[in-house]
Structures are given as C-alpha cells and as structure tokens.
C-alpha cells in the first residue's frame, strides 16, 4: 500500500477526480436521447427517419452488446496494469482521442434518407464510441475505491463526482437549445447543427475526461497479489451476494431513468403544448429542473449518508423515485411538469451520488474476503449489465414511441414510458432489500 495511505484526500484531487464525471454524464445523455432523435426522426421536428425502426432498435442493441463485452475485458486489463502512473491512467489516456473522434462521427450519417446503409454506419461508429468509452470510464470509475480511505472521503468523492455529473447532464440538457441555435435558430434542427454541436461536446468531454489524470494521490496498490484468470475473476465477481443484490437493483432503476430521458426531448411538443420552435428550450428546461432539484438535495443526501449509511439512503431515495415517476405521465402544462421534476430532487441526487460509492464498498468488502483488489473488473461487470439495461431501455422506448406514438396527435408512447419506468423502480426496491444483510453475513464468514 502506498506510503501516503493515511494522508487526507486533498481538495485538488477531489475536484480533479470528480471532474471526469462531467464527460461521463454529458456523453451518456446526448447519445441516449439525440442519436435516437436523429436516426429515428420526428415528424413534429421536421427530422426524417434515417434508419428503419426495427433495424434501429437491433443496431443500438448490438452496439450495446459489443459495449457490454468490452467493459469487463477493459476492467480485467486495468486491474493487471503496473506502471509508474498506477493501474488506471494509462488506459484512460489511450481512450481519450478515439472517444472524442467517434462521438463526432455519430452525427455524420452517409445519407439524409431512410436507408439500411445509415444503420450499418451507425453500428460501426457506435461500436467504436462504446469501446473507447469503456477504455476511458471503466478505469476512471475504479479510481474511487483506490483514492478514498474512509467513509467520509468516499462520501465526499461521490458527492463531488455527482456535482460534476449534474453539470455535465445540465450541459447535455441544453443540447437541444444549442442544436437549435447552431441550426440557424429555425424550427427544424439541421444536420450541420448536429455536427457543429457534436464538435463542441466532444471538446468539452475530452477536457473533462483528461482531468482525473492529474490527480496526485497514490492509489492503493496490492502487494503480493495472485491474479485470477478472466473467467475465474468473472465467476468470483458474480458470486458476491452483495454485488448481485446491488446490480439487480441498480439495473432496474437505471432502465427506468433511461426510459424517462428517452421521452424527454419529445415531451414538450407532444404533451405540453410547445411549438416546434419552443421544443428545444422546453426540453432543456425540463431536464434542467430535475438536475436543479437534485443539486439542491445534495446536502441532504450527504447528511443522510453520514448518519444512516449509503445503503439506507439509497433505499429511501429510490422509494421516492417510485412515487414521483408515474406522475410524470399526467401533466399537460410546462409549470406542472417543472414542479414535479423539482420534487424528484432526492431521487435524482441519490442516482447521481450513490451507485459508484456503493460499488466501491462492495470492492473493499470483496478485497477483505479474498485478498484481491479487482475494482475495475467489478466496475467493468457493472458496465456490462448497465449497457444491457440501456439497450433494453432503448428497445422498449423505441417500441413504445413507435407503436403508441410520440406526437401531439398520438402521444401515448410518451405516457407509457414513465409508467413502465415506475414498475422497474418498484422491482429495484425489491431487489435491494437483501443488500445490507448479505454484506453482514459475508463479513461474518457466511456466503
């Protein structure tokens, strides 16, 4: 273990590490919502469909399958890296430029017409983007358990990471407004607008994702560690009962969140009475309202984590999410929807702060039991399941919006998305119930 094991986490390292979350959330939000909008099209926004609906769902799912395979491979490789810069930074550095380049290529479809060729192009670029995304962010997330030595430090890192995540998501939520501005301010987003906005976002993402490389605190380095093979490591990871409880709960609520986010860019024009020219601004206001509500609740979540623990706080935050989500299907006015999203603040704060910190707890718990530190493999396996959940959410959202409608004349797909999300959240609460008990049982020797 490093000789500065007992030194305090510096403000500088806290901020530099947290800054990486800006890119993580910025890329994630825009790819989820706006790739679907560009390639699937929207009649109210004047965007033609570029890929047949069924093919789009299959392609996005295939891209996520590729991503899901890459994540644990990257994690396995990162855990075995030995360099003067630690186990994480070499891979992060290697993935930065490819990630930015593939993100820009997403907005360059070969033809502005519905063709299968656009679909195969999208599949190739998505695989490149998701692969480089894993190379950057699987090692980045695995830095948290290495950098934090105490519960307070972990809560602080998680909260700072969430603050930058809010900033990244807030910037991403105004992507529609940026897109409209770069498209000449007209009612219809243009391909040139998508491409210019993509360049701006890629630059912001590149800078943000580079900052964790500048942290100075030496990570925890295992001594005399024996390495498992990839298959044995995956089996050991999946054998952890706390991890199984956590990952099932996280995936269900993550899928619920993605369903809501996928519907958000089209909600104003179809449900709230926005004009085509107002849609981008209104969609940004909705997403910003949820983020502001979450940011305002960060101090509350920090107090609850310090006094009741992270698992207790997660359960209460998700219970509140289960209450709020189905109500998003009801409003027909912008002010009512904004108030509901502000009220969702505790749930948004929980989703932003707690998952990575809970998984860091699981990594430490497993290291105490096994003597091995497999942080990146745990985060990589989480990435595999997360991408599977995101693929499912895109398939479900695409199917609901396509079959039930996403326009003012047929808005029922947009109504169905939050209702399905509420069911997933209820399932998440049930899955997490055994988490704390399994941590205690394994700590006392029972598996």
N, C-alpha and C positions, 0 to 999 in steps of 0.2 A: 504494500500500500504506500502511497506517496507520502513523502515526509511532511507535507503540509496538510495531512489528514485532519488535524484538529484546528486549523486556521478557519476563520469565519469566511463565509461567502461574501465577496466584495460586491458593492453596488454595480461596479463596472461589468463584472462577469454576469451578474444577474440580468442586467439590461441587454448585454450582447447576446446572451443565450436566448432570452425572451424574444428578441427582435426577429429571430428566424421564423417565428410563428406567423408573422405578418405575411410572408410569402406563402406559407403552408395554407392559410385560410383564403388568401386572395386568389391563388390559382384554383383551389378547390371549388370555391363558389362560382367563379366565372365559367370554368369548364362544365360544371354540372348544369347551370341554368342556360348559358348562352350558346354553347355548342348545340344543345337540343333545339334552341330557338332558331339558330341559323340554318341548321341542316334539315330540321323537320318543317320549318316555315310557320308562318302565322298570317292568315288572311287579313285580320284587322290591322296588322302592322305592315302589310304590303310585302311580306317576305315570301318568295316562292319556296315550295318544298324542293330540296336538293337531293334527298335520298328517300326511296320508298320506305313507308312507315315500318313495315315488318323487317326490312333489311337494316334500317337504322337501329332498331332495338337489338338485333342479333349482333351487329358490328360493335355497338357500345358494350354489350355484354362480353363479346370476345376480347375487346381491349382490356376490360376489367379482369378477365380470366388470365390474360397474359400478365397483367399487373400483379394479380394475386400470386402467380407462380414466382415472379421476380422478387417480391418482398422478403420471403424467408431466405432465399438464396443470398440476397444482399446482407440480411442480418447475420446469417451464418458466416459470411466472408468478413464482415466488420468485426465480429467477436474474435476472429483469429488474427486480425491485423496487429502487427507490432512495429511501431515506428516512433521516432522522437516526438511526433505530434499526437501520439495516442492512437486509439483504435478507430476513431470516428472521422477525424478531419480529412485524411487522405481521400476517402470515398466521397465525402461532401464536395470537396474541391473538384474531383473528377466529373461530377454530375452537373455542375452549375451551368456551364455554357450550353451543353446539349439540351438541358431542360428549357432554357430560355428560347433556344432556336426552334425546338419542336412546338412550343406554345405559339410562337409566331406563325408557324406553318399551318396550325389548325384553322386559321382564318383565310386560307388561300385555296378554296375548292377549285378544281380544274374547270368546272362549267357552272354557270348560273341557270341550271335546269335540272329536272329530276332525272338522274342517271345512276346506274349501278357503279359507274366509274368513280363518281364522287364518294360512294360508300367505301370502295376499296382503298381510295386515297385516305379517307378518314381513318380507316382501320390501321393503315401503316403509320400514320402520324400519331394516332392515339397510343399505339404500342411504344413508339419512340418516346412520347411525352411521359406516359405512365412509367416506363422503365427508368428514365432519367430521374423522374420524381422520386422513385423508390431509392435510387442511389444517393440522393441528397437527404431525404427526410427520414428514412429508417435509421441511419446512423445519428442524425440530429436528435430525434426523439430519445434515442438510447443514451444521450448525454445526461438526461435529467438524474437518473439514479446514481450516475458517476459523480456529478457535481454537488449533489446535496448530501449532507452528513447527518442532519437532524430533521425532525418533523417540521420545525419552524422554517428551516431552509427550503424544504420540499414544498411547503405551502406557499412560501414566498416566490420560488421559481415558477410554480404552477400558476400563481396569480399574475405574475409579470408576463408569462407566456400568454395567458388569456387576454391581458390588456393589449398586447401587440396583435393577438388574434382578432380582437374586436376591431382594432384599427384596420387590419387587412380586410376583414369582412365588410367594414364600413366603406372602405375604398371600393371594394368589389360591388357593394350595393348601389353605388353611384355609377357603376359601369354603364347602365342604360342611359343616364344623362350624358356621360362622356361620349358614348356612342352616337347619341343624337346630335351633340354639338359637332363632332367630327364628321358627321354625315351632312353638314350644311344647315343644321337646325330644322330640317324638314320633318314631315310626319313619318317618313319611311327611312329606316336605317339602311345605309348603303354598304356594299362590300368594302369599298375604300375606307369607310368609317370603322368597320370591324377590324381591318388590317392596321390602321393607324392606332386604334385603341389597344390592339394586341401588342404593338411595339412598346407603348408606354407601360403597360402592365408587365411585360417581360423585363424591362429595365428595373422597375421597382422590385420585382421578385428576385432578380439577380443580386441587387444590392442587399436586400433583406436577408436572403439565404446565405450570403457571404459573411455576415457579421458574427455568427457563432464561431467562425474560425479564429476570431481574435481573442477568445476567452483565454485566460492565463492559468486558471486554477488547474493543477494537475489532477487528472481523474484517478479514481480507484483502479489500481492495476492488480489483477490476480497474480499471486505468487505460486509457483509450482503447480500450476493448474493442468489437469488432464482434459483433453478435448474429446468430446463425443463426436461420432460421425453425424452427418446431416440427418439421416433417418432416425438415429438414436436420440439426437437432440430434439427433433420434432416430436417424437413419442414422449420424451420426458416433459416437454412443454405442455403437450395436450393432457398429460397425466396429472397435472396440477389441478386439484379440485377448485381452489380459489380462482384460478385462471378460467376454468370452464364456466363457473358462475358469472364471473365478470364479463367474459367475452360474449356470452349469450345475451346478457342484459344490455351491454353496450351496442351490439349489432342491431338489436331491435329498435332501440331508441334512435340510433344513428339513421336507420332506414326511415323512421318516422320524420326525422328532421329533413332528410333529403327530399321526401315527398312534398313537404311544405315549401321548401326552397325551390323545387322544380316548378311549382304552380305560381309562385310569387310574381315573376315578371309579366305574367299574362292576367293576373287577378284584377288590376285596376280597370282595364278596358272591358273585361267581360263581366265583372261583378259590381264594380264601384262607380260606374258611370263616367270614367275618364274618356277623353277624346284620344285619338291616335297620337296627337302632338303632346298630350299630357301623360301618356302611359309611362314613358321612361322616368320622368320625375316622380310620379306617384309610386311606381315600383321601388324606386330608391328610397322614398320617404318611409315606405312600409318596412323595408329591411333595416333602415337606419333606426326606426322606432324600436324594433326588437333588440338591436345592439345597444342602444342608449339605455333601455330598460335593464339589460344585462349588466352593463358597466356600472350603473347606479347601485346594483346589488352586490358588486364585488366586495365591499367592506363587510356586508352582512355574511356572505359566504366565508370570508376569511375568519370572522369571529366564530362561526359555527364549526369550521374545520378545527380551529384551535381548541374549542371547548368540548365538542362532541365527536370529533374524528371525521375522516374523509368518507368512510363508508356510510355512516349515519346521514351525513349531509347530502350525499349523492341520492340516497333513497328518498329523502324529503323533496329534493329539487325535482326528481323525476315524477313524483306523485303530483306535484304542482303542474308539471308539463302535461300530465294525463288529464288534468282538469281543464287547462286552457286550450289545448289543441282542437278538440271538437268544436269549440265556439268559433273558430276561425272560418267555419263553413257558413256561418249565419249572416255576418254584416253585409249591408248593401250601401254603406257610405264610408268615405275615407276617414273621417274623425273617429267613428266607432271602431274601425279596424286598427287605427293607430293606438287607441286606448287599450284594446285587447293585447296588442303586441308589447306595449309598455308594461302591462300587467304580467306578461310572461317573463319578466326580468329575472326572478330567482331561478327559473328553469334554464334560461339562456346562460346565466352565469355558471350554473352547475355544469352544463355541457361544455363550456369553454375552459373551465378550470380543472375539473376533477378527473376525467378519464386517464390522462397521461400520468397524473400523480398516483392514482390507484394502481396502475400497471407497474409503476416504479416500486410501489410497496410489494407487489407480487414478486418482482425481480429480486428484491432484497430478501424476501421470505424464502424464495427458492434457493438463493445462494447460501443462506444459513443452513438449509436442509441438506444440500448436495455438495457444497464447497466449490461450486462452479458459478461463474458470472456469465449469463447468456442474455444480457439485456437486449441486444439488437435482434437476437432470434425471437425473443418474446414480442418485441415491437414489430418484427417482420411478420410473425404469425398473425398478430393482430391486424396488420396491414392486409394480409391475405383475406381474412374474414371481413374486414371493413370494405374492401373492394368488391367482394361478393355481395355484401349488403347494398352497396351503391349500385352495382349492376342490377340487382333485383329492384331497387327503388326506381331506377331509370326505366326498366321494363314495365313496372307497374304504372308509373306516372305516364309514360308514353302511351300505354294501352288505355288508361283511364281518359286521358286527354283526347286521344284519337277516337275512341268509341263513344264516349259520353259528351265530348265537346269541350272546346276551350275558347269559345267566342261568346259575345253577348247574346246571340240567338240560341246557342246551345252551351251553357256554362257548367253542365253537371259534372264534367270531369274535374273541374276546379273545386266543386263542392265535395266530391268524393275523396280527393287527396287528403285533406285534414281528417276526415272521418276514418279512413284506413290508417292514418298515422296514429290516431288515438288508440286503436286496437293494438298496434305494435307497441305503443308505450305501456299499455297495461300488461302485455306479455313481458316486457322488460322488467317491470317491478316484480313479477312473479319469479323470474329467473334469478334475480339478485338476492332473493331472500336468504339463501344459504351461504352467502359470501363470508360474513364475519364468523359464522360457526365453523366453516371449513378452514379458515385461517387459524383459528384457535385449536382445532383438532390436529391439524398438521404440525402446528408448533409444539404440541404435546406428544407428538410421535405417531398419531393415527393418520392413516392416509385412506 
